[in-house]
Amino acid sequence: MYEEDGAPGGIVKKIAYVNRRAPHGTIYALEGLEVVLIGAAFDQDVSMIFVDDGVYDLKRGQDTGVSGIKNFSPAYRALEMYDVEKLYAESESLQKRGLVVEDLIVPVEVLSSAEVAELLAGQDIVLNF
Amino acid sequence: MKIAIMVNTGPYTHQASDTAYLFASAALRKGHEIYRVFFYHDGVNNGTRLTVPPQDDRHVVNRWSELADQHGVDLVVCVAAAQRRGIMDADEAKRHGNNADNLASGFRISGLGQLVEAAVQADRLVSFGD
């Protein structure tokens, strides 16, 4: 692998990674998670927000066997070891899909749509996946 | 202003890469600094030198190369995304035992840390496409 740059110059920004898409069907959830894991080395103030079909990213019991696509959902459990601990799921997105927090593979804080908007407004950087 | 750009879609299918290029060019004309352009997801396909678009159309890849050549803009292709999609420079090709490489002039391959570092260092991160 390539060497990554260290944390630049002591700058700490608020970075939100917004996960909007289902875990499979497109590569965005996987490649988004890769940014979060690599980006953790920079010691920034990171939040991960799961909205729309993105709440499915955290669904327990995923089985991708038939599709031949890698099941990367266990990797979300590693976020804690990378000090990525601020995970949020939008309540409206969960409700529409019949999900409750007990269905999710990692603990999250549930926020309303308005609270997500407020959280995003306070960020320095927002990355959408 | 110091601006970082993220390009998430390949050339031609989507216009996002054109828009990113036009935005970067306009920002440079206005005296802003483009700290880096980072190509991720299918955006790595902007970095292949093997595209041959019709002559009466714009050449998306060459335009990026010219931007790097004329303005010293740092064009970085994500290594993990590039490996999945068959974009590699000579070193990468050698490492993986491939008999060809295709990275266009002015681009370099590096890690995702380059995206986060650019986002932290720049005043703005502007992303294009999906």
Interface residues (C-beta under 8 A of the other chain):
Chain A: M1 Y2 E3 E4 D5 P8 G9 I11 K13 I15 I27 Y28 E31 E34 V35 I38 G39 A41 F42 Q44 I125 L127 N128
Chain B: M6 Y40 H41 V79 A80 A81 R84 I109 S110 G111 L112 G113 Q114 L115 V116 E117 A119 V120 Q121 L125 S127 D130
